Amino acid sequence: MADRVCPFWVGYLLLNPLRKLLENPGKILGQFVREGMIVLEPGCGMGFFTLPLARMVGPLGKVIAVEVQAKMLSALERRAQKANLLDRIELRQVGAEGLGVEDFFGQVDFAVAIHMVHEVPEQAIFFTEVFKALKSGGKLLVIEPKGHVSESQFEQTLATAENAGFRQEPLPGKVGGRSGFLVKP
């Protein structure tokens, strides 16, 4: 689905525990995710956010982790198995055909797209698929890195999401980067 993706080896750098000082998954996502939820995480990489999400949704919840790179998913699978969380995570490799989550349309409570939307060549298709996956009232948190995405590019990203049907709402807390909080009416 992406023309330019983060190189596989960078995934190991992104797992650095020091990253939690700048991007703490609990602080960023804990305000949105509850036990029993179904969470969609496109661009999951090796699971820096996926494993904490799996802990947050608990044994009755599910994280649908979508990734373009098989090596990233393999690393995430090993990490999830070691953390005893694999039963809460559904791993899906995506190709050019889209997110591949049609079987979850209308079922997802929350979606999170962290540092990945700028890698998607067809953002309109991406946001349409996430919109379809979310329940009515479902929420999408988009965070993009300031170093890769200018303010005007991010505004265009949010406009594309709105064209797909999302409504912007103020973020209830600070999450860092260029961030947008979107709701499916």
N, C-alpha and C positions, 0 to 999 in steps of 0.2 A: 504494500500500500504506500510505501514511502520511497522517494527517489534518493534521499540523503538521510541515512540513519547513522546514529551513534555507532562508531566501531565497537565490535564485540569486546575487545580488550579493555575499553574504557569502563565497561560494566563492573570490572573488578575495582577500579578506582572509585566508582560511585558507591560501593559497599563500605567504604572506609568509615569506621565508627565515629571519626571526628566530624563527619558530615552532620551528625545529629545535633551538633552545636549550632549549625545554621538552619538545618531543616529537620526538625524533630517530628517524626511521623505522628506521635501521640498528640503533640500540641497542634499540629496542622489539621489532622483528620479526626481527632477525638471529639471535636465539637459537632461533627456531622454523622459519625458512624455509631450505630447501636447494635446490640446483640440481635441476632436473627435476620439482619439485613442481607440483601443481595447487592453486592458492590461490583461494578464493572471498572476494571483498570486497564485501559489500552496503553500500550507502550510500557509494560511492567518491567522490562529489563530483567535483571537478576533478582529483583524482589526487594529492593530497599524499603519500599512502602508496602509491598504485598504481604510480607510476613506480619508486620504490625496490624494491617487491615484484617488478616485472618484471625488474629487474636481478638480484635475488637468485635468482629461479627459472631464470635463464639461458635460452639459446635452445631448450632442450628442455622447458622448463616453460611454464606458462600461468597467467595471472591472469584470473579471470572477474570483471569489474567491473560491478556491478549498481547502477543509480541510477534514481530516480523522475523526475528532471528532465532533459529532453532537452538543455537549454542546458548543464547541467553535463557531460553526456556529450560534447557537441560540443567544449567546451573541453578536456576530457581527451583526446579524439581528436587535436586539434591539437597538444597538448603531447606526446603519445606519438609522433606522427609526427615532430615536430621532434627528439625524443630518440632516434629510430630504434628504438623499442621497440614499435611498434604490432603487430608480428607475434607478440608474446608476450601481448597483451592482447585479451580478447574482451569487447567492450562490449555490455551488455544493458540496455535500458530496461524497467523493471518497472512494472506497473500494479497495480490492486486485486486482481488474480488471484493474486498471490504473487511469488516470486522468479524464476520462469521458468527454473529450472535443472534441470528433470526429466531432461534428456539427460546430466547429470553425476551423477545419483544413484549413490552408492557409489564415486565416483572421486576426490573431493576429499581432499587430504592435510591441508590447514589452512584454516581460515576465520578472518577477522578482522572484527569489528564494532566500529568505533571511533566513539564519539560519535553513535550513530544509533539504538540500540535504543529509547531513550526516545521516538523519533518514530514508532515502529511501533504502530498501534492494536491489532493482534492478535498479541501477542508469542508466544502459544502456537503459532499457525500458523507464524510466523517460525522459531522454534526447531525445530519439527518438520521444516520444509523443509531447514534447515541440517543437521540430524541425518541426514536421508535422503541429502543430498549427500555427506556425509563417508564415507570408508572406515572400516572397523572400526579403531579405534585413532586415528582422525583427531581433530584438536584444534581447538577454537574459543577464541579470545581475545576477550573482551568488555571494552571500556573505555568508561566513561561519565563525563561531566564532573561534578565535584562541585557546580558552580554550578547545574546543571539537574536533577540527580538526587540525592535524599536517600539516606542510608544504608538506610533502611527500604524505599524504592522499589527500590534496587539489590538488596537481599536478596530482594524479591519477584520481580525479574527473574531472579535465579539460581534461585529455586525453580521458576519457570516453565520454565526450561531443564532442570532436573532432572526435572520432570514429562514433558518431551518425550523423556527417556531419557539425558540427559547425566549424567556423574559429575564432580563438582568435584575438582580437584587443586590443590595449592599451586603458586603461580607460581614458576618457577625463578629469576626475577629481578624487579626493580622495573620497572614500566611506567607508573606514574602514574595519576591519576584514581581512580575506583572501578573496580577491575578484577577479572575472574574468568577462570579458566583451566578450560575444560571439555573432557572427553574422551568420545568415543563408544566405549563398551566393545566 
